[in-house]
């Protein structure tokens, strides 16, 4: 199943997703799902802000000024405002952004904290948390890729069977397009049967999504050596994976595992506005329950998390925000080029989107999972499901789901 690396209850969440895929998700699971998603959302913000502050303190000898950003416009405007270096390409990108800012997805929602230095302020790095819709999309895409691979394997088995009947090698089998379409549909039904028989999830491998939290460091002014020393001396940090990027985007990306200082995290009091949000969602009945629930949540957690660390120079930063490797354009390209867009893929994406939306919606009774993978739906149905999450429901007291 899918493990969300930056969350503290990964296995429990993965188990609940598996139940939803196989239509085994009940009212008790709904209570636990709402609780785990809401508390993990708060936990992620708590530990990631502290981690980012510790990193920038190590690099600069102080915690630099920072501000929360809710749209990409706030980030992009700062990035182009005071460039620390100039090249012809940098000037070209900045001129294009200033001339046609509307071309650069400025209204993209963004959950970030941006760190600055100097007067006027210059961007030196940022912490971002992947938005709920992007978590749902990335989770479903990982599962869809696995589904597609399973369907192709079963279609290949069908082709093998047909080749044996005809007495030819499969590689020499000539298959008309309509026959290929029938075999693919048959293979898809085989996968659906394994889901219906509740055998699919048990055979699924583990998939890690480790970039829910990302911290980006601008590697200018000779910071590289300082960063390496900090990384090597950190007692609670270990490198899980590393990638170097060249071409349209230059930078170094690594996934790291972080052991959290749980005793320190336990001392963090739940802010009033967060407790009120949990009451609204039906996670707790009264605000006074928040701190106790928070401590119980931490006591049962896995104690360590994964996150993404990205090192980039200024020109690479510009390319990723307004240039050839602009993140928003990359997301759209991924959506357009998905290999499999059948009903299983559509339903799985809608199911993950609904599950996470349900976890964060106002309290309402759980009436069952409204999307099953074997169903057939129009997009209008999914739209209506999301609207209903925010409509008053009969008998809803605000104290239950």
RAJOFEN-V894635 format. One record per pair of residues at least 12 apart in sequence whose C-alpha atoms are under 7 Angstrom apart, sorted by the first residue. I is the first residue (numbers start at 1). J is the second residue. D is the distance in whole Angstrom. If there is no record, write none. Layout:
BEGIN
I J D
I J D
END
This chain:
BEGIN
1 14 6
1 18 7
1 204 6
1 205 6
1 206 5
1 207 6
2 14 6
2 139 7
2 206 6
2 207 5
2 208 6
3 206 7
3 207 6
3 208 5
3 209 6
4 208 6
4 209 5
4 210 6
5 208 6
5 209 6
5 210 5
5 305 6
5 306 5
5 307 7
6 44 7
6 210 6
6 212 6
6 213 6
6 305 5
6 306 5
6 307 6
7 40 6
7 44 7
7 305 6
8 40 6
8 301 5
8 302 6
8 303 7
8 304 7
8 305 7
9 301 5
9 302 6
16 29 7
18 201 6
21 373 7
22 195 6
22 196 6
22 198 6
23 372 7
26 368 7
27 366 6
30 366 7
31 401 7
33 359 6
34 283 6
34 359 4
34 360 7
35 283 5
37 359 6
38 360 7
52 127 7
52 215 7
58 230 7
59 226 6
59 227 7
64 115 6
64 116 6
64 117 6
65 115 6
65 116 6
65 117 7
66 113 6
66 114 5
66 115 4
66 116 6
67 113 6
67 114 5
67 115 7
68 112 6
68 113 4
68 114 6
69 110 7
69 111 6
69 112 5
69 113 6
69 114 7
70 109 6
70 110 5
70 111 5
70 112 7
71 106 7
71 107 6
71 108 6
71 109 5
71 110 5
72 106 5
72 107 6
72 108 5
72 109 6
72 110 6
73 106 4
73 107 6
76 321 7
78 122 7
78 123 6
79 123 6
80 94 6
82 122 6
90 315 6
93 322 7
93 323 7
104 322 6
105 328 7
111 128 6
111 129 6
111 130 7
111 131 7
112 126 7
112 127 5
112 128 4
112 129 6
113 126 6
113 127 5
113 128 6
114 126 4
114 127 7
124 217 6
124 218 5
125 216 5
125 217 4
125 218 5
126 215 6
126 216 5
126 217 7
127 214 6
127 215 4
127 216 6
128 213 6
128 214 5
128 215 6
129 212 6
129 213 5
129 214 7
130 212 5
130 213 6
132 356 7
133 353 6
136 352 5
136 353 5
136 356 7
137 349 6
140 348 6
140 349 5
140 352 6
144 345 6
148 340 6
151 187 5
151 188 6
151 191 7
154 187 5
155 183 6
155 184 5
155 187 5
158 183 7
192 374 6
210 255 7
210 306 6
210 307 5
210 308 7
211 307 5
211 308 5
212 307 7
213 307 5
213 308 6
214 307 6
214 308 5
214 309 6
215 308 6
215 309 5
215 310 6
216 309 6
216 310 5
216 311 6
217 310 6
217 311 5
217 312 6
218 311 6
218 312 5
218 313 6
218 314 7
219 311 6
219 312 6
219 313 5
220 313 6
236 258 6
236 259 5
237 256 7
237 257 6
237 258 5
237 259 7
238 256 6
238 257 5
238 258 7
239 254 7
239 255 6
239 256 4
239 257 6
240 255 5
240 256 5
240 257 6
241 254 5
241 255 5
242 254 4
242 255 6
248 324 6
248 325 6
249 316 6
249 319 6
249 320 7
249 325 6
250 312 7
250 316 5
251 311 6
251 312 5
251 316 7
252 310 6
252 311 5
252 312 7
253 309 6
253 310 4
253 311 6
254 308 6
254 309 5
254 310 6
255 306 7
255 307 6
255 308 5
255 309 6
256 306 6
256 307 6
256 308 6
257 304 7
257 305 6
257 306 4
257 307 7
258 304 6
258 305 5
258 306 6
259 303 6
259 304 4
259 305 7
260 303 6
260 304 6
262 303 7
266 295 6
266 298 7
269 291 6
270 290 7
270 291 6
275 287 5
275 290 6
280 362 5
280 363 6
280 398 7
281 360 6
281 361 6
281 362 4
281 363 4
282 362 7
282 363 4
282 398 6
282 399 6
282 400 5
282 401 5
285 399 5
343 376 7
344 373 6
347 371 7
347 373 5
348 373 6
350 382 7
351 371 6
354 386 7
358 389 7
361 389 6
361 390 7
362 390 7
363 398 5
363 399 7
363 400 6
363 401 5
364 393 7
364 396 6
364 398 7
364 400 6
364 401 4
365 396 7
365 400 6
365 401 4
366 401 6
END
